[in-house]
Amino acid sequence: MRLFIAIPLPPDIVHTISDARQKLVHAKGDIRWVDPKHFHITVKFLGETEETLLGEIASRISTATGQVPQFPLELEGFDRFPERGSPRAIISRVLSPDQRLTKLHRLIDSALGEIGLPMDTRVLVPHLTLGRVSSNRGLNRLLRLLQKHDLDYFGSFSVTHVTLMQSTLTPEGPQYISLHRADLAAPAVKP
């Protein structure tokens, strides 16, 4: 099973980003645009994983998320990934002002590493993938649009849970199935 752990986006954010992305689509670059119904923020990609581990993975994710209070995320601007060289993806930046997204990632990564799953060796770069670059056709025009809309603001939302997802690759694109929801702790009460 091909698995990943994701933060789903609320419908209003999906709608806002999908509408704003049309500016980029009109550039007619050779991009495979992500279907808005598949928009998510990846916390950890597990890749091919034994189905027998599903119960343990779900349990460990729930334990990790229970240690992190709900937190806000913001989505801002259009960008490319990587920053230098040939771009592979068109993204929107995800901002976690208090770094709880990084803490959540570390706790999940560590919990799953304890059962033998590979731990991440790279620093988490939170982002929302909007499209994948297929070729350089129309890329210069698209890169100019990215610069023009670098600081567009798409909104904020509160992260209340993560979802363990199964991804099946098909010729029509990936198909996602939600396997487990793990809730974050209640938000911290301010005095």
Summary of the structure (lengths in Angstrom):
residues: 191
radius of gyration: 17.1
end to end distance: 45.1
largest distance: 55.2
contacts: 552
relative contact order: 0.27
helix: 30%
strand: 39%
